[in-house]
């Protein structure tokens, strides 16, 4: 079904025409495919001279932008990339650099970061990335410290089975686990996304996602390159600058998490001219559930289809996606299998028929072979060759997947299981509600009780009683939030996702 013309990052770059733009940035000349291919080959040779080769880990700490995108691609062509959030504190860098067993740290020249001291403490060589002063966006050279050299165990371009990318799981409730993704995993996912979205060489993605995260790395960057298209890399998400970039770059699509879409919608009213003049073909949403109300408002505002997809790190991002028209897309559904094979499994490991509620499981070319050095986690995560995602859902008769929530986020109220997503969807229908996040709070009798954090629309008012009465009209009584808190902003993680787990504690409701 899917065309896999190449198994490695370097081969994937072959699709783009020499003079075609590959990586760009607002206000800057783009790096062409010929330039990116040359940069990748040169970077592999430079790393080899430093004694770094295939499957050797290179930690990357760079600001969001074209140099980060180009560094990911070029380093992955001959080594293992380990992008880290540049916003980490010293103790976080200490943990991740140590856990990765990095052979080198690549960091932008002049960038002040605690990563430098933490790498030095561990004897990890610091390689400066020097952006091309007058060159195109993304162009760079590597400046190693004096004395760094040697012969790598495996020099040259990476092979299909080599590890291209390692990322840590979020570690919300436990120690973060290392997810190794091979060249074949990430290229397969890139082709799946490019195929689902029917990307062509004239497509331009405006990237606002962090490039230390699988969503930005694969969905925005690598899928564009897999199609011979281009990606324009911003310095990171900024709702107030979005429409300036949007008007200048004239993208054919962008991909984001729901909170970003909501922030963009908040400013759309004063940017109608930019929206009207755009050449947008579709909008993509992934990494957490998109409220149906937001999907509807996005489509009405921008006049293009909103394609919700389902992804996770262990699948090199995409697992399912709603199709483009004329295919059907359903609000509240994350679509059809769009990469790996998807099924629903019960607690005993049996695959359920259509309509059965259970855990979403996947297997296929873009799925990790397992967590690193973690036999216990792998024993739990894999059953009969299927990877257990930790998400609960249903596949309907048409093959569309509908998620009911993370299994660890389901609220267990005295034995009754409550899907936070279901409660979110109902409360989001209230005209005063701009954002909602349903979460569990401890209860001494029931174990857990249902609570909701609400951000009201600008100028709107609503009381806790009013919202509870509204929810009670459509929800069983045990699902109605007993506690509603009003916030100016719901706390988000580093990638813009709302975080249910730990919210009660953050809000002082866990006592």
C-alpha positions as CSV (number, residue, x, y, z in Angstrom):
1,X,0.0,0.0,0.0
2,X,2.8,2.4,0.9
3,X,5.7,3.2,-1.3
4,X,9.0,2.9,0.5
5,X,11.6,4.2,-1.9
6,X,14.3,4.4,0.7
7,X,15.1,3.0,4.2
8,X,17.5,5.6,5.4
9,X,17.5,9.4,6.0
10,X,20.2,10.0,3.4
11,X,18.3,8.0,0.7
12,X,15.0,9.8,1.7
13,X,16.6,13.1,0.6
14,X,17.0,11.9,-3.0
15,X,13.5,12.8,-3.9
16,X,14.0,16.5,-3.9
17,X,15.1,18.3,-7.1
18,X,18.6,19.9,-6.7
19,X,17.4,23.5,-6.9
20,X,14.1,22.9,-5.0
21,X,13.8,24.5,-1.5
22,X,14.2,21.9,1.4
23,X,14.5,23.8,4.7
24,X,13.7,27.5,5.1
25,X,12.9,30.1,7.7
26,X,10.8,33.3,7.7
27,X,12.8,36.1,6.1
28,X,15.7,33.9,5.0
29,X,16.8,32.2,1.8
30,X,16.0,28.4,1.8
31,X,18.5,25.6,1.8
32,X,18.0,23.6,-1.4
33,X,17.9,19.8,-1.6
34,X,21.4,19.8,-3.3
35,X,22.6,21.9,-0.4
36,X,21.0,19.7,2.2
37,X,22.4,16.5,0.6
38,X,25.9,18.1,0.5
39,X,25.5,19.2,4.2
40,X,24.5,15.7,5.3
41,X,27.4,14.0,3.5
42,X,29.8,16.7,4.9
43,X,28.5,16.3,8.4
44,X,28.8,12.5,8.3
45,X,32.5,12.9,7.2
46,X,33.1,15.5,9.9
47,X,31.6,13.3,12.6
48,X,33.7,10.3,11.3
49,X,36.9,12.5,11.7
50,X,35.8,13.1,15.3
51,X,35.6,9.3,15.9
52,X,31.8,9.3,15.8
53,X,30.0,6.9,13.5
54,X,26.9,4.8,13.0
55,X,24.9,4.1,16.2
56,X,27.1,6.6,18.2
57,X,24.9,9.0,20.1
58,X,25.1,12.7,19.5
59,X,23.0,14.9,22.0
60,X,21.7,18.0,20.2
61,X,20.8,21.2,22.1
62,X,19.8,23.9,19.7
63,X,17.1,26.5,19.5
64,X,14.1,25.8,17.4
65,X,14.7,26.8,13.8
66,X,16.2,25.7,10.5
67,X,19.6,24.8,11.9
68,X,18.0,22.4,14.3
69,X,16.0,20.8,11.5
70,X,19.1,20.5,9.3
71,X,21.3,19.2,12.1
72,X,18.7,16.5,12.9
73,X,18.7,15.3,9.3
74,X,22.5,15.7,8.7
75,X,23.6,14.0,11.9
76,X,21.0,11.2,11.5
77,X,22.5,10.5,8.1
78,X,25.5,8.9,9.8
79,X,25.0,8.7,13.6
80,X,22.2,8.5,16.2
81,X,20.5,11.8,17.1
82,X,19.4,12.6,20.6
83,X,17.6,16.0,20.6
84,X,17.1,17.5,24.0
85,X,14.8,20.3,25.1
86,X,17.0,23.5,25.2
87,X,14.8,24.7,28.1
88,X,15.9,21.9,30.5
89,X,17.5,22.8,33.8
90,X,21.0,21.6,34.8
91,X,19.7,18.6,36.7
92,X,17.6,17.5,33.8
93,X,20.5,17.8,31.4
94,X,22.6,15.9,33.9
95,X,20.1,13.0,33.9
96,X,19.5,12.9,30.1
97,X,23.1,13.2,29.0
98,X,24.1,10.5,31.5
99,X,21.3,8.2,30.6
100,X,22.0,8.6,26.8
101,X,25.7,7.8,27.2
102,X,26.3,10.5,24.5
103,X,29.5,10.5,22.5
104,X,29.3,14.2,22.0
105,X,27.1,17.3,22.6
106,X,26.3,19.5,19.6
107,X,25.3,23.0,20.8
108,X,24.9,26.2,18.9
109,X,28.0,28.5,19.1
110,X,27.5,31.2,21.7
111,X,24.4,29.5,23.2
112,X,24.4,29.9,27.0
113,X,23.1,26.6,28.4
114,X,23.6,24.5,31.5
115,X,24.1,21.6,29.1
116,X,27.7,22.8,28.6
117,X,28.6,22.4,32.2
118,X,26.8,19.1,32.6
119,X,28.5,17.7,29.5
120,X,31.9,18.9,30.7
121,X,31.3,17.2,34.1
122,X,30.7,13.9,32.3
123,X,33.6,14.2,30.0
124,X,31.4,14.5,26.9
125,X,33.1,16.5,24.1
126,X,31.3,19.8,23.2
127,X,31.0,20.3,19.4
128,X,30.0,23.9,18.4
129,X,27.4,24.2,15.6
130,X,28.2,27.4,13.7
131,X,25.3,28.7,11.6
132,X,26.3,29.9,8.1
133,X,26.6,33.7,8.5
134,X,25.6,34.6,5.0
135,X,24.3,31.3,3.7
136,X,20.8,29.9,3.4
137,X,18.6,28.9,6.4
138,X,19.8,25.7,8.0
139,X,23.4,25.8,6.7
140,X,26.1,25.2,9.3
141,X,29.5,23.8,10.1
142,X,30.7,21.8,13.1
143,X,33.6,23.0,15.1
144,X,34.9,20.2,17.4
145,X,37.1,20.8,20.5
146,X,40.8,20.3,19.9
147,X,41.9,16.7,20.4
148,X,38.6,15.1,19.4
149,X,39.4,12.5,16.8
150,X,39.7,8.8,16.1
151,X,38.4,6.1,13.9
152,X,34.7,5.2,14.4
153,X,33.7,1.5,14.7
154,X,31.2,2.0,11.9
155,X,31.9,4.9,9.6
156,X,30.0,6.1,6.6
157,X,26.3,6.5,5.9
158,X,23.8,4.9,8.2
159,X,22.1,1.6,7.2
160,X,18.4,0.8,7.5
161,X,18.8,-1.1,10.8
162,X,20.9,1.6,12.5
163,X,19.4,3.7,15.2
164,X,18.6,7.2,13.8
165,X,16.9,8.8,16.8
166,X,16.6,8.2,20.5
167,X,14.0,10.0,22.6
168,X,12.8,9.6,26.1
169,X,9.2,8.9,27.1
170,X,7.6,11.7,29.1
171,X,8.1,9.8,32.4
172,X,4.9,11.4,34.0
173,X,4.5,8.5,36.4
174,X,7.8,6.7,36.3
175,X,11.4,7.1,35.2
176,X,11.6,8.1,31.5
177,X,12.4,5.2,29.2
178,X,14.6,5.4,26.1
179,X,12.9,4.8,22.8
180,X,15.3,3.9,20.0
181,X,14.0,4.5,16.5
182,X,15.8,2.9,13.6
183,X,16.4,4.5,10.2
184,X,13.6,2.3,8.8
185,X,11.2,3.4,11.5
186,X,11.5,7.1,11.0
187,X,11.6,7.0,7.2
188,X,8.6,4.7,7.1
189,X,6.6,7.1,9.3
190,X,7.7,10.0,7.1
191,X,6.4,8.2,4.0
192,X,3.2,7.3,5.7
193,X,2.5,10.9,6.7
194,X,3.5,12.2,3.2
195,X,1.1,9.7,1.6
196,X,-1.8,10.4,4.0
197,X,-1.5,14.1,3.3
198,X,-0.8,13.7,-0.4
199,X,2.3,15.9,-0.1
200,X,3.8,17.1,-3.3
201,X,7.0,19.1,-4.1
202,X,5.2,22.4,-4.2
203,X,3.8,22.0,-0.6
204,X,5.3,24.1,2.2
205,X,4.8,23.3,5.9
206,X,5.0,26.1,8.4
207,X,6.6,24.4,11.4
208,X,5.6,25.8,14.8
209,X,6.2,22.5,16.8
210,X,9.3,22.0,18.9
211,X,12.1,20.2,17.1
212,X,13.1,18.2,20.1
213,X,9.7,16.4,19.8
214,X,8.7,13.6,17.5
215,X,5.8,15.6,16.1
216,X,8.0,18.4,14.8
217,X,10.8,16.1,13.7
218,X,8.8,13.6,11.7
219,X,5.4,15.1,10.9
220,X,6.6,18.5,9.9
221,X,10.2,18.0,8.8
222,X,10.9,14.5,7.6
223,X,7.5,14.0,5.9
224,X,8.0,17.2,3.9
225,X,11.5,16.0,2.8
226,X,10.2,12.5,2.0
227,X,7.9,14.2,-0.6
228,X,10.5,16.5,-2.0
229,X,8.5,19.4,-0.5
230,X,9.8,22.1,1.9
231,X,9.5,23.0,5.6
232,X,9.8,26.5,6.9
233,X,11.1,26.5,10.5
234,X,10.0,29.2,12.9
235,X,11.8,30.0,16.2
236,X,8.9,28.1,18.0
237,X,5.3,28.7,18.6
238,X,4.2,32.3,19.2
239,X,0.5,33.0,18.6
240,X,1.1,36.7,18.2
241,X,3.7,36.1,15.4
242,X,2.0,33.2,13.8
243,X,0.0,35.3,11.3
244,X,3.0,37.4,10.3
245,X,4.9,34.2,9.4
246,X,1.7,32.8,7.8
247,X,1.3,35.8,5.5
248,X,5.0,35.8,4.6
249,X,5.6,32.1,4.1
250,X,2.2,31.3,2.5
251,X,2.3,27.7,3.7
252,X,0.0,25.0,2.2
253,X,-0.3,23.4,5.6
254,X,0.8,23.4,9.2
255,X,0.6,20.8,12.0
256,X,0.2,21.6,15.7
257,X,-1.3,20.4,19.0
258,X,-4.8,21.4,20.0
259,X,-3.7,24.2,22.5
260,X,-1.8,25.9,19.6
261,X,-4.8,25.7,17.3
262,X,-6.9,27.3,20.0
263,X,-4.4,30.1,20.5
264,X,-4.3,30.7,16.8
265,X,-8.1,30.8,16.6
266,X,-8.1,33.4,19.4
267,X,-6.3,35.8,17.1
268,X,-7.9,34.8,13.8
269,X,-10.5,37.5,13.9
270,X,-8.0,40.3,13.5
271,X,-6.1,38.5,10.7
272,X,-8.9,37.8,8.3
273,X,-6.9,39.4,5.3
274,X,-4.0,37.0,5.8
275,X,-6.4,34.0,6.0
276,X,-8.3,35.1,2.9
277,X,-5.0,35.5,0.9
278,X,-3.6,32.2,2.0
279,X,-3.0,29.1,-0.1
280,X,-3.6,26.7,2.8
281,X,-4.7,23.2,1.6
282,X,-5.4,21.6,5.0
283,X,-4.5,21.9,8.7
284,X,-3.2,18.9,10.7
285,X,-3.7,18.2,14.4
286,X,-2.0,15.6,16.5
287,X,-0.3,14.6,19.8
288,X,-3.5,14.9,21.9
289,X,-7.3,14.8,21.3
290,X,-8.7,17.7,19.3
291,X,-12.1,18.9,20.8
292,X,-14.7,18.5,18.0
293,X,-15.7,22.2,18.7
294,X,-12.2,23.4,17.9
295,X,-12.1,21.3,14.7
296,X,-15.4,22.8,13.6
297,X,-14.2,26.4,14.4
298,X,-10.9,25.9,12.6
299,X,-12.6,24.6,9.4
300,X,-15.1,27.5,9.5
301,X,-12.3,30.1,10.1
302,X,-9.7,28.9,7.5
303,X,-12.0,27.2,5.0
304,X,-9.9,24.1,4.7
305,X,-10.2,20.5,6.1
306,X,-8.7,19.8,9.5
307,X,-7.0,16.4,9.5
308,X,-6.7,14.9,13.0
309,X,-4.0,12.3,13.4
310,X,-2.9,10.0,16.2
311,X,0.8,9.6,17.0
312,X,3.2,8.6,19.7
313,X,7.0,8.4,20.0
314,X,7.1,4.6,20.0
315,X,5.5,4.6,16.6
316,X,7.9,7.2,15.2
317,X,4.8,9.4,15.4
318,X,1.9,8.6,13.1
319,X,-0.4,5.6,13.7
320,X,-3.8,6.7,12.4
321,X,-5.1,9.7,10.5
322,X,-8.3,11.0,9.1
323,X,-8.1,11.1,5.3
324,X,-8.2,14.2,3.1
325,X,-11.5,14.8,1.2
326,X,-13.2,13.1,-0.5
327,X,-12.5,10.7,2.3
328,X,-14.6,11.1,5.4
329,X,-13.3,12.7,8.5
330,X,-15.2,12.6,11.8
331,X,-14.8,15.0,14.7
332,X,-13.8,13.0,17.7
333,X,-12.2,10.2,15.6
334,X,-8.4,10.0,15.0
335,X,-9.1,8.3,11.7
336,X,-8.0,5.1,9.9
337,X,-4.8,3.1,10.3
338,X,-2.2,5.3,8.5
339,X,1.1,3.5,9.0
340,X,1.1,0.5,11.4
341,X,-1.6,-2.1,11.7
342,X,-4.0,-1.1,14.5
343,X,-6.2,-3.4,16.6
344,X,-8.1,-3.3,19.9
345,X,-6.9,-5.8,22.6
346,X,-8.6,-6.9,25.8
347,X,-6.8,-7.4,29.1
348,X,-6.1,-11.1,28.3
349,X,-4.4,-10.3,25.0
350,X,-7.2,-11.2,22.7
351,X,-8.0,-9.0,19.7
352,X,-11.5,-7.6,19.8
353,X,-14.0,-7.3,16.9
354,X,-15.2,-3.9,15.6
355,X,-17.0,-2.0,18.3
356,X,-15.1,-3.6,21.2
357,X,-13.6,-1.3,23.8
358,X,-10.1,-2.1,24.9
359,X,-6.4,-1.1,24.6
360,X,-5.2,0.2,21.2
361,X,-2.3,-2.0,19.9
362,X,0.0,-1.5,16.9
363,X,2.6,-3.4,14.9
364,X,4.5,-2.5,11.7
365,X,7.4,-1.0,10.1
366,X,7.5,2.3,11.9
367,X,7.1,0.8,15.5
368,X,10.1,0.6,17.8
369,X,11.6,-2.8,18.5
370,X,11.5,-2.1,22.2
371,X,12.7,0.2,25.0
372,X,16.4,0.2,25.6
373,X,17.8,-1.8,28.6
374,X,14.3,-2.2,30.1
375,X,13.2,-5.9,29.9
376,X,10.4,-5.3,32.4
377,X,8.9,-2.4,30.4
378,X,9.1,-4.5,27.2
379,X,7.4,-7.5,28.7
380,X,4.5,-5.2,29.6
381,X,4.5,-3.3,26.4
382,X,4.5,-6.1,23.9
383,X,1.9,-8.9,23.6
384,X,2.0,-11.5,20.8
385,X,4.1,-9.1,18.7
386,X,1.7,-6.1,19.3
387,X,2.8,-3.0,21.0
388,X,0.4,-1.8,23.7
389,X,-0.1,2.0,23.4
390,X,-1.6,2.6,26.8
391,X,-4.6,4.2,25.1
392,X,-8.2,3.0,25.3
393,X,-10.4,3.1,22.3
394,X,-12.8,1.5,19.8
395,X,-12.5,0.8,16.1
396,X,-15.9,1.2,14.4
397,X,-17.3,-0.8,11.5
398,X,-15.7,1.6,9.0
399,X,-12.3,1.2,10.5
400,X,-12.2,4.6,12.2
401,X,-10.5,4.7,15.6
402,X,-12.0,6.7,18.5
403,X,-10.0,7.2,21.6
404,X,-11.6,7.3,25.0
405,X,-8.4,8.3,26.9
406,X,-5.1,7.1,28.2
407,X,-5.7,4.1,30.4
408,X,-3.7,5.7,33.2
409,X,-5.8,8.9,32.9
410,X,-9.2,7.2,33.1
411,X,-10.9,8.2,36.4
412,X,-11.9,5.3,38.6
413,X,-14.8,6.7,40.7
414,X,-15.7,3.9,43.1
415,X,-15.3,1.3,40.3
416,X,-17.1,3.4,37.7
417,X,-14.6,4.3,34.9
418,X,-14.9,7.8,33.5
419,X,-13.3,8.9,30.2
420,X,-12.0,12.5,30.7
421,X,-12.2,13.1,26.9
422,X,-16.0,12.4,27.1
423,X,-16.5,15.0,29.8
424,X,-14.2,17.5,28.0
425,X,-16.3,17.2,24.9
426,X,-19.6,17.9,26.7
427,X,-18.3,20.9,28.7
428,X,-16.6,22.4,25.5
429,X,-20.2,22.7,24.1
430,X,-21.0,25.3,26.7
431,X,-20.8,28.7,24.9
432,X,-18.7,30.2,27.8
433,X,-16.0,27.5,27.7
434,X,-12.9,28.1,25.7
435,X,-10.8,25.2,27.1
436,X,-11.5,22.3,29.4
437,X,-9.4,19.6,31.0
438,X,-11.1,16.9,33.0
439,X,-8.9,15.2,35.6
440,X,-9.0,13.0,38.7
441,X,-8.8,14.3,42.3
442,X,-8.3,11.9,45.3
443,X,-11.4,10.9,47.3
444,X,-11.2,9.1,50.6
445,X,-14.3,7.0,50.0
446,X,-14.4,6.5,46.2
447,X,-10.7,6.5,45.5
448,X,-11.0,9.2,42.8
449,X,-13.5,11.9,41.9
450,X,-14.1,13.8,38.7
451,X,-12.9,17.4,38.4
452,X,-12.5,19.8,35.6
453,X,-10.3,22.9,34.9
454,X,-12.0,25.5,32.8
455,X,-10.8,28.5,30.9
456,X,-13.7,30.8,30.0
457,X,-14.0,32.7,26.7
458,X,-12.9,36.3,26.8
459,X,-15.8,38.4,28.3
460,X,-17.9,35.3,29.1
461,X,-19.1,34.2,32.6
462,X,-20.3,30.9,34.0
463,X,-20.6,29.5,37.5
464,X,-19.6,26.1,38.8
465,X,-23.2,25.2,39.4
466,X,-24.2,26.3,35.9
467,X,-21.5,24.1,34.3
468,X,-22.4,21.1,36.4
469,X,-26.1,21.4,35.5
470,X,-25.1,21.7,31.8
471,X,-23.0,18.6,32.0
472,X,-25.7,16.7,33.9
473,X,-28.1,17.1,30.9
474,X,-25.8,14.8,28.8
475,X,-23.7,12.8,31.2
476,X,-24.5,10.1,33.7
477,X,-24.5,11.5,37.2
478,X,-21.2,9.7,38.2
479,X,-19.4,11.5,35.3
480,X,-20.4,15.0,36.2
481,X,-17.5,16.9,37.7
482,X,-17.9,17.4,41.5
483,X,-15.2,20.1,41.4
484,X,-14.7,22.8,38.7
485,X,-11.8,25.2,38.9
486,X,-11.6,28.3,36.8
487,X,-8.1,29.2,35.5
488,X,-6.7,31.9,33.2
489,X,-4.5,29.2,31.7
490,X,-4.3,25.4,32.1
491,X,-0.7,24.2,32.7
492,X,0.9,22.7,29.7
493,X,4.0,20.5,29.1
494,X,7.0,21.5,27.0
495,X,5.4,20.5,23.7
496,X,2.1,22.4,24.4
497,X,0.1,19.5,25.5
498,X,-2.3,19.8,28.4
499,X,-1.4,17.4,31.3
500,X,-4.1,15.6,33.2
501,X,-1.8,13.6,35.4
502,X,-0.4,15.6,38.3
503,X,-2.9,18.5,37.7
504,X,-4.7,17.9,41.0
505,X,-1.4,18.3,42.8
506,X,-0.4,21.4,40.8
507,X,-3.7,23.0,41.8
508,X,-3.5,22.0,45.4
509,X,-6.4,19.6,45.2
510,X,-4.6,16.3,46.0
511,X,-4.7,16.6,49.8
